[in-house]
Amino acid sequence: MLRTQSNYLRLSKEQYVLVSKLCHYSKNMYNVALYNIRQQYILNKTYVPYKDNYHLCKDNENYKLLNTDIAQQTLKNVDEAMKAFFSLLKLKKEGKYQEHVRLPGYLEKDGLFIITFPIRDCYIKVDGTMQIPLSNRFKKDNSIKENCLRFKIPERINDKPLKEVSIVPVHDGKAFKINYVYDDEPVNAELDYNQYMSIDLGLGNFATIIESVSGTATIIDGKYVKSINRYWNKENARLQSIKDLQRLME
């Protein structure tokens, strides 16, 4: 079975700039591929499949700035988005979906998009690190140093067969997560379905927990959390009023 481990990337300033550029080029590639499909569908009501779109995109500057594996995966992401669109159209025609169905939209001009690549032997090093694949054009344009985008594979999955790695921009690109998809043996959990735990979430009591073995209840007080939240709202309102006053005085 496939599992995923997700970690925040700890990047140097140089690494942050390079990863941001890669995600930006991936966003550009997404929009280029989507434009080809949208125009064909709007004008002719026909669909440009992935293989045909690849030939339309492979000479694009953004495609050359990305490693081939990454660029092709971005094209596949567009293809999946369009297939989801057509699936919704089919459901709507059958009366099984009532909402308005819209064509997938373009990503923001200054935005970022995920970069994904399958794991190949050349990307994994003997010291348990992994190198983000880079195109020759990207290396040349950015004067890439050797191994500047190499990251340590988490020890708990170091011996697992890696299938795919993706880097995801989070918090509007202020940080990045790296997702490792790996093959693992399914866990054979032997469960006793006569035992259970019930958790009731609330406000005054954050949680009331009852488990079947002892039959006793555990209560987690939520008043402390409420007081923190109340103070935060009060302080936020105070600072917002100061900000608004300063704007009036400018």
N, C-alpha and C positions, 0 to 999 in steps of 0.2 A: 504494500500500500504506500501511497505517496503522503509525505508529511512536509510541513513547512516550518522553518525556524526563522523568526524575524528579529533583527537587532538594529539599533541605531548605529550608524557609521560615525566613528571618531575620525574626523578629517582635519588635516592641516589646512592652512589658508590656501596653499597651492592646490591641494587635492580638492578642496571645496570649489574653487574656480573651475577646475577641469571637469568635475562631475556635473556642475551646473551647466557648463557648455554642452556636454553630451546630452543631458536631459532637454536642453533647449533645442538642439538639433533634432532630437527625437520628436519634439512637439512640432517643429517645422515639417518633418517628414510625414507626420500624422495628417497635418492639414493639407499638404500637397496630395497625398494619396486620397484623402476624403474629397478634395476638390474634383479629382478625375471621376470619381464614382457619382458624386452629386450631380455634376453637369450632365453626365451621360443619362442619368435617371430623369432629371428634370426636363431635358430636351427631347429624349427619345424613349423614355420609360423602359430602358434596358439597363442591365447590370454589368459592371465591369468586375469580373472575378479576380481573385488574388493574382493568378498567374499572368493575366493580361495587364493588370495594374503594375506588376513588377517591371514589365518591359517599358511602361510609361514613366516609371520613377527612377530606374537604375542609373540614368545619366544626370539626375538632379544633384545639385551641389551638396545638399544635406545628406543624401544617400552616400556620397563619397566621403563625407566627413565622419560618418558612422562606420563602425565595423559592419561587415556584411550580415553577420548573424543578428546584430541589434537592429539594423535597418529593416531586414526582412520580417523580424518579429513585430516591429511597429506597423508594417503593412498588414500583417495578419490581425493585429488588434483592430485596425480599421475594418477589415473584412468581417470580423466577429461582430462589430458594432452594427454593420449594415445587415447582417443576417438576423440579428436581434430585431432590427427595424422591420424587416420583412415578416418575421414571425408574429410581431404585434399586428401588422396589417392583416395577416391571415386570420388571427383571432378576432380582430374587429369585424372582418367580413363575415365571420361565422357567428357574430353576436356574442362572443365570449369576452370581449374587452370593450369598455365604454369610453375610455379616455381618448383625447385627441392624440394621434400618432404623428410625431415629428421626425424628420430626417435627423440623423446625428449631426450635431453642430460643431463648428470649428473651435479649436482651443484658443485661449487668449494669446494675443500677439506676443506678449512678453512672458508667457507662461512656460511651464516645464511639463514634461511627460515622462512616464516610466521608461527605463531601458531594461530590456530582458534579453538574455542569451542562453542557449543550451550549453551545458558543460562539455568541453572537449579536453582531451589529454593535454593539449598544449597550454591550457589555461591553469592547470593545477601544477604546483611546484612540489618538489620532494620535501621541502621544509614545512609543509602543511599550510601554505598560503595559496591564494588565488589571484590571478592577474585579470583585470578588466580588459577585454579585447579592444584594441584601438586600431583604427585605419592608419595607413601610411600618411595619408593627407593630414589627418588630425595630429599625428606625431610631428610632422614637419611644420605645420602652422603654429604649434604651441611649444616647439623645442622641448619635446617630452624627454625627461630623464629616464634612465633605465629603472623599471620597477616602481615608478612613482605612484601607480595606482594598483598596488598589490596589497591585499588584505588577508589577515589571519583567519582561517576557517575555524569556527568554534570547535573546541576540543570534543564536545559531546557528539558531534556529527562528523568528526574528522575521518572516521572509518566507515561512514555511510556512503553508498553510491549516490553522488550528487547528479541530479537530472537537469536542473535549471536554476539560474540565479537572476534576480531582478533588483534593481535599485529604484526606490520610489521616493520622489520628493514629498515631504510633509511640511505642514505649517507654512504654506506658501513658499516653499523652497528654502526656508531658513535651516532646515535639517533634512537628512536623508536616511531612509531605512534600507537595509539589505535583506532580502528574503532568499533563503536557501531551500530549494525543493529537493528532497532526497527520498530514496526508496528505503522502506523499513518493514520489518516483519509485523504483522498485525498482533495486537495485544489480546491474548485470550483471557478476558476478565471473568472470573468466576464470581458471580453476584448472587447474593441472598435476597431475593425479592420479598421476603417476609420482613426485612429490616428497611427502614426508611428514615429520612429526616425532612421535616417540614419547616420552611422559612417564610415568615410573614413580614414583609417590609412595611414600615410606617414612618411617621414623622416624630411624634413624641418619643416613641420607642423605635429606634432605627431598624431593629430586627428582633423578632421573637422566634426562637428556634426550639422545636420539639423533636426529639428523636425517639424511635420506637423501643430501644433497648431498655432504657431506664424510665421513659415516660415523663421525665422532668423537663421543665421549660427554662431556657436561658434567654435573658433579655439584655439587649445592647442599647444603652441609653443614647437617644439621639438629640437630647437638649444641648449638649456641648457643640455638636456639629451645627445645630441651628443658630447658636449664639455666634459662632465664627462667621456663618453666612450673613447673619444680620449685621454684624460689625462691618463686613466687607461691603455690603450694599450701602451702608451709611457713609463709609469712608469714600466709596466711589462717587456717591452723590455730592459729597463735599468738594472733592477734587474737580469734578465736572463743573460745578458752579464757579470755582476759581478760574478754570480754563475759559468758560464762557465770558466771565467778567474781563479777563485779560484780552480776549478777542474784541470786546466792545471798546476797550481803551486804546487799541492800536490805531 
